[in-house]
Amino acid sequence: MSIEPAALYPLMRQMNADDLDCVVEIEQSAYPFPWTRGIFADCLRVGYDCTVLQAGPRVIAYTIQSHGAGENHLLNLCVAPDCQKKGYGNLMLNHAIRQARLQRCFSVFLEVRPSNSSGIRLYKQKGFFIVGRRPDYYRAAGGREDAIVMRLDI
């Protein structure tokens, strides 16, 4: 029986300022209209729940969440493109839901592009349901794209 390298056992931990270069690199490779480094730095500065998934020395995924008044908002969940379709998104979403429970939140909200069918599928598998739309929420190649608003009651 062989032992697998430690890099195959990802570590989930709190994001810190030293992670920003890696997080921004993932964001830029995953989205045509990525968040800026300043947005991520602001999320850390104001104390949002910022988590990274690290495999060996490399950050491969992250989440950003805020909470208040019994509600949690999953602002960003992203997996490096070369690490997608390996269960890391599911792992990060499970973590986000656990965090919301620990914060004694009653629900988790998120926005997702209608064109993100794999994200929508994952969210629905976890019990999220559509509660509305935000018109012209996202920048898109052809102008703007709506956001689907989803909620999970916990």
RAPEKA-V450625 format. One record per residue. N is the residue number from 1. RES is the residue in one small letter. SS is DSSP state (h for helix, s for strand, l for the rest). PHI is phi in whole degrees, -180 to 180 (999 if undefined). D_LAST is the distance of its C-alpha to the last C-alpha in Angstrom with 2 decimals. Layout:
N:RES:SS:PHI:D_LAST / N:RES:SS:PHI:D_LAST
//
This chain:
1:m:l:999:40.80 / 2:s:l:-97:40.18 / 3:i:l:-97:37.62 / 4:e:l:-77:35.68 / 5:p:l:-60:35.92 / 6:a:h:-58:33.38 / 7:a:h:-62:32.47 / 8:l:h:-80:30.74 / 9:y:l:-111:28.25 / 10:p:l:-66:26.20 / 11:l:s:-110:25.22 / 12:m:s:-98:22.03 / 13:r:s:-153:22.86 / 14:q:s:-69:22.65 / 15:m:l:-70:24.61 / 16:n:l:-136:27.86 / 17:a:h:-59:30.72 / 18:d:h:-67:32.62 / 19:d:h:-86:30.03 / 20:l:h:-59:30.52 / 21:d:h:-59:33.39 / 22:c:h:-66:31.51 / 23:v:h:-64:28.34 / 24:v:h:-65:30.55 / 25:e:h:-62:32.51 / 26:i:h:-63:29.49 / 27:e:h:-57:28.29 / 28:q:h:-69:31.83 / 29:s:h:-81:32.22 / 30:a:h:-96:28.98 / 31:y:l:-129:29.15 / 32:p:l:-72:32.14 / 33:f:l:-130:30.95 / 34:p:l:-76:29.39 / 35:w:l:-64:28.10 / 36:t:l:-89:30.97 / 37:r:h:-58:31.50 / 38:g:h:-61:31.48 / 39:i:h:-64:27.95 / 40:f:h:-63:26.71 / 41:a:h:-61:28.97 / 42:d:h:-63:27.64 / 43:c:h:-61:24.01 / 44:l:h:-66:25.29 / 45:r:h:-61:27.48 / 46:v:l:-85:24.93 / 47:g:l:88:22.56 / 48:y:l:-63:19.71 / 49:d:s:-78:17.82 / 50:c:s:-117:20.22 / 51:t:s:-126:20.18 / 52:v:s:-120:22.84 / 53:l:s:-112:23.45 / 54:q:s:-116:27.09 / 55:a:s:-116:29.31 / 56:g:l:63:32.60 / 57:p:l:-84:33.72 / 58:r:s:-104:31.84 / 59:v:s:-78:28.50 / 60:i:s:-119:27.08 / 61:a:s:-162:23.61 / 62:y:s:-158:21.52 / 63:t:s:-134:18.41 / 64:i:s:-129:18.40 / 65:q:s:-135:15.44 / 66:s:s:-128:15.67 / 67:h:s:-150:13.63 / 68:g:s:178:14.63 / 69:a:l:53:14.12 / 70:g:l:80:10.43 / 71:e:s:-120:9.92 / 72:n:s:-116:10.26 / 73:h:s:-122:12.82 / 74:l:s:-83:13.73 / 75:l:s:-81:17.43 / 76:n:s:-156:19.09 / 77:l:s:-137:18.67 / 78:c:s:-144:22.09 / 79:v:s:-120:24.00 / 80:a:l:-51:27.79 / 81:p:h:-52:29.39 / 82:d:h:-77:31.41 / 83:c:h:-113:28.38 / 84:q:l:-73:26.29 / 85:k:l:67:25.75 / 86:k:l:-124:25.60 / 87:g:l:94:21.90 / 88:y:h:-71:21.47 / 89:g:h:-62:19.16 / 90:n:h:-62:16.83 / 91:l:h:-60:17.27 / 92:m:h:-68:16.56 / 93:l:h:-66:13.38 / 94:n:h:-58:12.11 / 95:h:h:-63:13.32 / 96:a:h:-60:11.71 / 97:i:h:-67:8.13 / 98:r:h:-61:9.55 / 99:q:h:-60:11.14 / 100:a:h:-62:8.30 / 101:r:h:-64:7.06 / 102:l:h:-61:10.82 / 103:q:l:-84:11.24 / 104:r:l:62:9.14 / 105:c:l:-81:7.39 / 106:f:l:-98:5.23 / 107:s:s:-154:5.39 / 108:v:s:-121:7.55 / 109:f:s:-112:10.92 / 110:l:s:-157:13.91 / 111:e:s:-114:17.41 / 112:v:s:-144:19.31 / 113:r:s:-68:22.92 / 114:p:l:-58:23.75 / 115:s:l:-78:26.21 / 116:n:l:-92:23.64 / 117:s:h:-65:23.28 / 118:s:h:-69:22.23 / 119:g:h:-65:19.34 / 120:i:h:-60:18.23 / 121:r:h:-61:18.66 / 122:l:h:-61:16.55 / 123:y:h:-62:13.61 / 124:k:h:-64:14.01 / 125:q:h:-61:14.32 / 126:k:l:-87:10.85 / 127:g:l:103:9.53 / 128:f:l:-68:10.03 / 129:f:s:-136:12.33 / 130:i:s:-77:15.17 / 131:v:s:-119:15.26 / 132:g:s:170:18.60 / 133:r:s:-135:21.30 / 134:r:s:-114:22.98 / 135:p:s:-64:26.67 / 136:d:s:54:28.67 / 137:y:s:-74:25.90 / 138:y:s:-104:27.09 / 139:r:s:-69:30.66 / 140:a:s:-147:32.08 / 141:a:l:-57:35.48 / 142:g:l:-94:36.50 / 143:g:s:131:35.28 / 144:r:s:-136:31.65 / 145:e:s:-132:28.63 / 146:d:s:-65:25.78 / 147:a:s:-115:22.14 / 148:i:s:-90:19.50 / 149:v:s:-97:16.41 / 150:m:s:-124:13.16 / 151:r:s:-138:9.57 / 152:l:s:-123:6.26 / 153:d:s:-90:3.79 / 154:i:l:-124:0.00
//
